[in-house]
């Protein structure tokens, strides 16, 4: 990429010129070259412009993990638009909310998904075109992807965007209310990409397996990193079943695999029974929270030659920290050090900087990856973006409780909005989860808070056990009583076969909380 190329789509210029006939994306066992991807995204961009898309207008794409989503991402950017990628599993009412909140000019989705939307969605005044992946166009404002690609000259007009213009809006899951749109500029996303490349070092020879949702920033950046280096992205449906993952890892000689813990546990369980290992994998990554010792052991067993990167971040700044692979055993529980070109520190409840090690405070992030704000939500933006130490800058108050050790390594303690006040004392669920993970035989753990008459808010834990493990609820509770302070001991522990997860692969805390309330009522009755 030349210094003058300041827009995210320019990262493809090098691979397109150097490797036009190389596989860019493999999807459903079909191979799409860099030249084909360049042509398709250019035609899509030109078609969007013919249909009236103006600079910085939003395009909502709801197609799921498929090659058309990849083409749409680059095509929207080349047209000068703002990409709003939404998971295909998103409920119709949530998709309708996002279309309205973003004031989308174009919607690209499947005929089935479009049919599930309220009839009023298609009548929105700012919605210039509805593009369907399949089916027939049944109105003047409805097109098929095929017809869109056939419009225009196939080469989009210069979009005129600057690096401070928006490239994407990523809507958060809305676990604490309506989804919020995280605004990311071209500068934000390029800064994140350059930082990731600095320490991860994806190579043109890599085959990167992605079964994480492209609507999830962790999955999205797998695509961006792979294609920006001339690597091959092997794209699978969201959270593909282990038997299919094993097949793809072997079939395409996968060298890089990003994981979330729930996905890793399923793969490990399936592969362990078959004594399968994958020595050709050179790197595995994880983000969201620190890897538990169980997860590290599983990774080492599955991928004996791989570097293991434990990372932590949030959509509002993409990535905060990474744990160098050489520290994976020496710094258990840590999420590492600041990524390149990023600065971090902790503040107390009064906003004063914490300089002593091992004290818990809110994490603050300074750097070019910090979002531009929340779309059309100045109040929420003001809560997160606050004046930095130097004039004219904003820094991100993450809302995460963390601590730093004497060497400057970060330890995630929990979300401020997930802190539970049990017996008048603040408790981070992640602390109790870490204790449960340390019990031999426990493979997964999640803790939620529920209202309780005598303690205000109590803890309710959920665990899954390894194959053949027979720990009882009472045995688990007794371990907690022996090893935890009284206010951190769960009211009860539910042993489950598996734990529900969200579309992003995280444990579904809302569903678990509902389950806990139902179990509490059953016990009371």
Secondary structure, DSSP 8 states (H G I E B T S, - for coil): --TT--SGGGGHHHHHHH-TTSEEEEETTEEEEHHHHHHHHHHHHHHHHHTT--TT-EEEEE--SSHHHHHHHHHHHHHT-EEEE--TTS-HHHHHHHHHHHT-SEEEE-HHHHHHS-GGGGG-TT--EEEESSS---STTEEEHHHHHTSS-SS-------TTSEEEEEE---TTSS--EEEEEHHHHHHHHHHHHHHH---TT-EEEE-S-TTSHHHHHHHHHHHHTT-EEEE-STT--HHHHHHHHHHTT--EEEE-HHHHHHHHHHHHHTT---TT--EEEE-SS---HHHHHHHHHH-TT-EEEEEE--TTTS--EEE-GGGTTTSTT--BEE-TTEEEEEE-TTS-B--STT--EEEEEEETTS--EETT-HHHHHHHEEE-SSTT-EEEEEEEEEEE-TTS-EEEEEEGGG-EEETTEEE-HHHHHHHHHTSTTEEEEEEEEEEETTTEEEEEEEEEE-TT----HHHHHHHHHHHS-GGGS-SEEEE-SS--B-TTSSB-HHHHHHHHHHHHHHHH-
